[in-house]
Amino acid sequence: MSKSQYDINALADIDTERSLLRALMEFDTDETVMALVKLKEQHFFDENHGRIFACLKELESRGYNLEPQTVHAELMREHTLLVETLKLIMLSEPVAAVLFAVDALEEWSKKRELHRGFLLGLQGLHGGDSSLLCANSIAKVADEVSISSVDSFTSYAALKAKIEKEPPVPKIPTGIPLIDVKLKGGIEYGQLIGIMGDPEAGKTVIMTQILKHISSMGHETLFFNFEFHYRSFVEQNRLNEDRFSVEKFLMEMDNNDILDLEAKIKIFAKRGGRVVGIDSQMMITNIRNNGTSSERETEKFFLLQRLAIKYGLIIMLIAQQGKEDSRSSTVTPMGSKNAAHALHQIWYIKKPKLEFDDDGNDERKGSREIVCYKNKQTGVHFSKPIQLDPRRLEFRGVQFDEDDHRSNRSVGSGRPKKNADEFDVQYVEYVMEDAKGVQTGFDPSQLDMPLL
């Protein structure tokens, strides 16, 4: 074979690179979202194509829609020399099979890396290196093709400088005073929260109560409802429709594989959404993972954790408790003890044993207890009684005591103990004073005290 047949330029598909970049700017689908996750700048042979893809990734991380006008404006501001390349891309037809194109570019990239490795080996052979040295050189490149390597690190000083330029991490109130007080104003963005509990204790109720409250504040929320039919949810919430935004409360019932969830959550985040609820862990499939059951379950949690951190989301996931944990009084998600490490907070709803009166009625029908077993936000653990209203599908009667107050105020500045019937908005405002300077978005007027 002639030397030209070994030209590295033959190991590229420039047309596919252009068509794929065009598709990323043309379509906003699950496939394009997943393509942005899988693609890397080095997958592009044309250097300018790689730099434009890096621009797309930067815009996507900042929450912009990847429209051609937006990309053009960004290039004009930062990379004017790439504008001509962008014009050529816009003349291309967008590729139809986006993920197929991603795989193709990744394969071409691997071939080019192997090409470079073999050339180094040949140069060593003809340069007098031993066969063992040349073989190790080629093997090293082959290994690097199949595994990812960490090629950059960030210093503490650089991270500190970055944080000082950023605003404080925002919080959003749950509308449940006990939780908002313990978390000093609400839940910080960028967290994965596990909601666990006894059967029929109200795990779905407390999660949807928070989602509905946040929707009533004008924020879009997304509820993945895999446990029961949407008709049942609508019928049960007819009495509550005046208490939340029926337009801002979004629901998804289909496509319950973890990759589908990942793509839909990213699309939701790009639209400006920030709060997600998933019901539940065991209804999520993980088809691509051929490992053990524990590995499949663990991957679900760490994938959702990465999404929460990267996109600044609050993701609440109802998780089932392992049978062994139930016997040993520990709290970890079913099927994976490692999954608990991915959770930033763990809430547990306890349901008391049945107690019947003389007429056979359950005297403790609505009695519950909420326990916080893990809290990376403030480090405060707590256990408090709450009351479930099955008609309104909401928790009421949250009780506060002196310890709640002291957890946020210095010793000696206490106020009298407040029972649920005596609880007032002014007390919440008083306890929340220590949250000054933190972007909580907390508005006591939005707390509906008769129910909470």
Buried (B, 14 or more C-beta within 10 A) or exposed (E): EEEEEEEEEEBBBBEBBBBBBBBBBBBBEBBBBBBBEEBBEEBBBBEBBBBBBBBBBEBBEEEBEBEEEBBBEBBEEEBEEBEEBBEBBBEBEBBEEBBEBBEBBBEBBBBBBBBEBBBBBEEBBEEEBEEEEBBBBBEEBBEBBEEEEEEEEEEEEEEEEEEEEEEEBBBBBBBBBBBBBBBBBBBBBBBBBBBBBBEEBBBBBBBBBBBBBBBBBEBBBBBBBBBEEEEEBEEBBEEBEEBBBEEBBBBBBEBBEBBBBBBBBBBBBBBEBBBBBBBBBBBBBBEEBEEEEEBBBBBBBBBBBEBBBEBBBBBBBBBBBBEEBEEEEEBBBBBBBBBBEBBBBBBBBBBBEEEEEEEEEEEEEBBBBBBBBBBEBBEBEBEBBBBBBEEBBBBBBBBBEEEBBBBBBEEEEEEEEBEBEEBEEEBBEBBBEBBEEBBBBBEBEBBEEEBB
